[in-house]
């Protein structure tokens, strides 16, 4: 049975006020003295605009290593995490819920791919589930990447799972309503789940085992807090990759994790490599032609020729990875047929009509009365870089009918926001046409709590008319 976007949703014992969520993004807030203020500036606007559930983006469970991009926040420290209560209170003041996404990047981490970071941290180990597959070793031999991995022992895997549990306990104490695990997009959880990376001969060779142990540790240390996880299917994997997760494998994994006790799942089609299968969309030409970023790219990738090679791969992937929005819908629908927990769908959703269709909204203009739902909640990520208060345009909780199936985000999926994050730049919209349209909407009062009341748009949020200076 379907539902309307404005209807509440139960995830574990938490009631989310509606079914629109802000999917995890890289906030690049770090752990410095201004980190909490930066996170509030990034995340509170979504809650203020009516979004029911806000996911704080990938947050690292250890003091050292594990970051997939510069500036990621860590939650290893009791004192710092206690300060995050200001963030959770700010979100709760608007009636929304907030979950934190916990991660360790494993072979996706900066100690693998970021040349400047490796020079500054020469003793930092690259953690791996198993010896890297031959495709990655080939990239090492030609000098494109630098692999010197440490394959974790059984005891080290158990210790890492305990760190997830301790991080969850700190976050729950700080007021977070739930935990989201970065189980896809080539993070370490994903690496344990796939035969491409996991060729272990201990109990963690069972590709469910690390997910199960992490959930056990969270339950033991943080109580009965709702836990959500992404679940991968490696359908964009190239032909040279024979051992990977098919769509059927991903559906089966989601069903097993739901049976084991996860409170919701987020099915995601992704590659075995960290590439544009994660975001898709246009080739981010403008992000690469900015002269101010060129030295930073060279430092990140080790040289200008490596940076140019990455740019060429971006261009090729953008052509190969068709947008096909919403690209996770079929995966989500198959998972929803198998599980008894909520299924959350994200990946290219851009219109209210698409949301109604995914939820199987009764009488929805796009869905039709008999359309089988693919999901129980719908999320977006990059559009919130473009419109921090996007919920005000997509939700119609009072029945004022200011939203139509054609109501669409202004994000152009051009990736000018995401690619510069490899250099430590914040995630903000940098596309002039999008910023102009957001400005016009703001002047018309589209982001005000009451639609169509013209006011002066607020300033000072990260992601406003111009990106902030570093």
N, C-alpha and C positions, 0 to 999 in steps of 0.2 A: 504494500500500500504506500502511496506517495504522500508527500507533505509539502506545505508551503514554506518558502524561505523564512518567513517571519515566525514560524512555529518553534517552540523550544525543543531541545534534544537532550536526552540523558546519555552521558558518557561515564560509565561507572556510577558512582553516587553523586556526581556533579550535574546540575541542570544548567545547560547553556541556553541563554534566552532566545537565540534564533540560530539558524543553520548556515549563516555566512561567517567564514573565518578568514583571518589574515594568515596566510601560510608562512612558514619560516623563511626568513631572509637573513642575509649577512648584515648585521647592524654595524660591525667594525667599531664598536664602542670601547673595546679593550677593558682594562682594569684600573685605569688611572683615577685621579681625583674627580674627573668630570664624567666618568663612565656612566654612573646612574642617571645623571641629568641627560646624557646623550640617549640612553635607552628610553627614558620617559619621553623625550622629544620625538623619538622614532615611533614608539608603540602606543602612547596614549591617544594620539589623534584618531586612530582606527576605532578604539573603544568609544571615544567621544562622538564618533559619527554613527554609532549604533551597532557596530560589528559585535557579534555575540561572543566570539572566541578569538583571542590573540595568541599566536605562537611566537614566543621569543626564539630567534634563529639559533643556529648551531652554536652550542656553548660547551666548552671543553672541560672534561672532568678531572684533568690533572694539571699540576703546576707547570710542567715542562712538556713540550712536544705536543703533537696531535692536532695542531691548527692547520686547516686546509687553506687559509688565506690570512693575510696580515690583519692584526687588530681584533681578532676574535676574543670574546670575553671568556674567562675561566671561572669555574665555580668550585675550586678546590679549597678555598679559604673561608673559614667561618665568619671572620670579621667583615670581609667584603660582601659575602652573600647576605649577611644580616642587613646591610645597607640597601639591598634590593627590595626590602619591604616598602620603601618609598614608591618603587615602580608598581608593585602589585596593588598597593593602596590606590594609586592613581588610576589604574585600570578598573579596580572594583568600584571606585566612586562613580563610574559611568554605568554600572550594572553588568559589566562584561566579566568574562573569565580569562585567565592567563595560564598557559602551560609553557614550560621551558623545554627546549629541545636539547638533549644531551648527546655529545658526540666525542669520538676520538677518530682522527683521520687515517691512522695506519699508514699505508703506502701512498695515500693521497695527501699526506701532510707536507708542510713546507720544508721539512728536513729532507724530503725527497726531490721536490721540483724547484724550490726557490734558491738560486745560487747564492744570493747575498745572505740569506738566512743561514745557509749551511756554513758560510765563512765565519759568521758571528757565533755559531753554535757547533763547533767541530766535533764535540763529544756527544751530541744528541743522537740517540739511536733511531733508526727507521724501524718501527715495529711492524711485523708481518705475521699473518696467520701461517704462512708456509713460504717456501722458497718461491720467488716471483716466477711466473710462467715465462716460457721462452720468448714470447712476444715483447715483454717488458725488458728482458735481458738483452734482446737485440737492440732496443732503443738505447740501452746503456752502452753497448759496444760501439754504436755509431756516434756517441757523445751527445745525444739529444736529452737524455735524463741520466741521473747519477744514482745508481742503486748500490747500497751496501747494507742490506737489511739484517735486522736481528729477528730471527724466528722465535717467537715466544714459547717458553716452556709451559707445561700444563699449569704449574704453580703461578707463573706470570699472567696467564690468561685469567685464572681465578682471582688474582690480585686486582687486575684491571676491572673485572666485573664488580668487585667490592668497591672500587672507586666510583663506579656508576651509582651504586647504592648510597654511598656516603654523600655524593653530590646531590642526589635526589632528596636525601634527608635535610640537607642544608636549605634546599630550595623550598621544600614544604614548610619548614620552619619560618621562612621569609614570606610566606603567604601565597606561593604558587598553588594553583588549583589542581595541577596535574603535570605529568611528565610525558614528553614526546621524545622518542628515540629516533636518531638519524639512521634508519635501517636500510637506506638506499643511497644512490648517487655516489657510490664508491667509498663511503666511509668504512670504518673497520668492521662494524656490524654487518654491512653488506659483504665485505670481504670474507667473513666467516660463513656467510650464507651461500656463496657461489662456488661451484666446482672449478671456476677459472682461477680463483685465489686459494681456496681451501683444499689442500691435499694432505691433511694431517692424518696420523695413525693413532692418535689418542682419542679420548671420548669427544673432543671438540672437532673431530673429523665428521661427526654427525652435525650437519649444517644448521640444525635447530638449536644445538646445545648451548651456544653462547647467548642467543636470545633468551633461552629459558633461564640460564644462570643469572643474567642481568636482571630479569624480572624477579627472580627469587631474592636477589640482593636488595632490590628496591623495596619489595614487600617486607623483608626482614628489618630494614633500617628506617623506612619512611612510612610504614603502615599501609593501609588499604587505599592508597592514593590512585586515581585513575592513571593508567599508562597506555599511551598510544604509540604505535610504531609504523614507520614506513616499511613497505614490503616490496622488494624489487622483482621485476621480470626483465631480463636482458634481451629484449626483442630487437633493439637496434644493433646488436653485436655484429661485427663484420664477419665475412666468411672464413677468415683465417682463425677465428675463435670457434673451436668445435665444442669445448666444454663450457657451457654457460646455462643460465636459468631460462628455460622456455616460458611461454605464457602459462602453460599447464603447470610447470614447476612453481611459478609465482603464486598461482591460485592455490595449489596444495600447501605451500608454505604459509600463506595467509590463514588458511583453514586450521592448520596445526597450531599456529600461534594464538588464534582466537580460542581454540579449545584449551590451550595451556593456561589462559587467563588474561591475555591482553584485552583491554576494554574497548579498543577501536583500532582499525587498521587503515593505512593510507596506501593503496596500491599505486606503484610508480613504474612506468616503463623507462628503462635507462640502459646505458651501455655498460660494458665492463671497464671502460676507460672514462676518465673525467673529461667530458667533451660537451659539445653543444646539445647532446641529447637531454641534458639536464634542463636547459632553458629554451632552446629552439628559437626560431624567429629569424630576423634579418641579420646579415653580416654587419657587425658593428664598426663600419668604416670610420665614422666620426671619432670613436673612442681611440682608434689607432693613428689617426692623422693629427691629433693634438700634439704639437711640438713639446709641450710641457711634460708629457708623459713618456716620451721616448727614452730618456735616460733611466727612468724608473722601470720600464719594461726590460731594458738591457740588464739592469741589476737583478731583476727578478729571474730572468731566464738565462743569465750567465754571459750573454754577449748580444750584440745587435743582430748577428746572423741567426741566433736561436730565436730572438724575438720576432724576426721576419718569418722564420719557419712556423712559429705558433700562429702568426697572423695569416699565413697561407692556409694552415689547417683550419682556422676559424672560417675562412672564406669557403673552403671545400665542404666543411661540415654543415654550414648554413644552407648550402645548396642540397646536400644529401638529406639532412634532417628536416623533412617537410613539417610545417606547423600543424596541419591536420587537427585543429582544435575541436573539442578537448581530447587530447591524445591518450589520456588514461581512462576514458569513459568505458570502453569495451572491457578492459581489465577489471575496472571497478564493478561493472555489472556482473561479471562472472564470479568475482569474489563474494559479492552481496548475496548471490544465490547459494553460497556455501556456508556462510557464517551467520551467527546470531548476535553479533556486535555491530555497532555503527561502522559504516564504510564512508570514509572521507575522500572526496574527489577534488583534485587540482590538476593543473597542467593545461594552460591555454584557454581557460574559461574567460570570456570577455563580455558577454551580454547577459542581461537578466533573463531573456528567453531561454538561453542555454542552461541557466541555473534551474529554471522551472522544469525543463526537459530532463535534466539529470536527476532531479528530486521526484520526478513523476507527479508534479503538482496537480491535484485534482482540478480539472477544468482549466488547466494552464493553456494559454493561447498557443504555445509551441508544443507542449507535451501531448495534449489531448487527454481525454478522461481515462483512457485505457493504457497509456504508455507505461511500461514497466520501469520503475526507478532504477538508476544505476548507483545512487549514493544516498546517504542520509544527511550529508552536509557538503557544502561546496566552498572551496577556498581559492584565493588568488595571492600571488606574491608580487611580481614586478609592478602590476598596476598600482600597488600602494606606494611605491617609490614616486610614481607620477601624481597620484592623488592620495595624500595621507588620510584624508577624511572621506574616502570613497564610499563608505557605507551609507552616508546620507543620500547618495544618489541611487542606490540600488535597493534599499529597504523601504517599505511602506507600512510600518507597523500600525498606523492609525487609519488606514484605509482611505487616505486622501487621493489615491489614484494618480500620484505624480510620477509613478514609475510605470513604464510600458515594457513589453518584451523586447523592444528595440533599444532600450536604455543601455548604452555601451560605455565602457571605460575609454579614457583618452589615450592610454598606453598604446604605443605602436609596436611593441615587442621587438624593438630595434637593438636592444642589448647595450646601448650606450651607458646604461646604469651598472651593468654587471662586470663587463670586461675590465674596466679600470680598477676593480677591487683587487686584482692580482698585484697591483702596485701599492695597496694600502689606502686607496681613495675610498671615500664613503659611498654608500649606495644611495644615489640620488638621481633623479631624472636630469639629463643633460641635453635633451632634444628640444630645440627652440619651438618647433610647431606644437609640441605637446604642452610645453610650459605656457605658451600663449593661450591655448584652448583652456587650460586649467584656470588661467587668470580671468578669462571671459566668464567661465562658469562661476568662479568665486564672486565676481561682481554682480552676477544675477542672484546670488544667495543660494546656489545649489548645494553648498556644503554647510549651510546653517542648520541648526537643529530643527527649525520649522521651515520647510521648503518655501522658496519664492519670496523670502524676506530679504531685500537688498541691504547688505551691510558692507562695511569696509573689511576685506579679507584680513585674517590675522597673519602676522609675520613672525619670523623667528624659529619656525619649525625646520628641522632638517628636511630637505626636499622641497623647500619653497622656491621662489622664482629663480634663484641662482644657487648652485651648490656652495656649501660653506667652504671657507678656506681652511686648509689643514693647519 
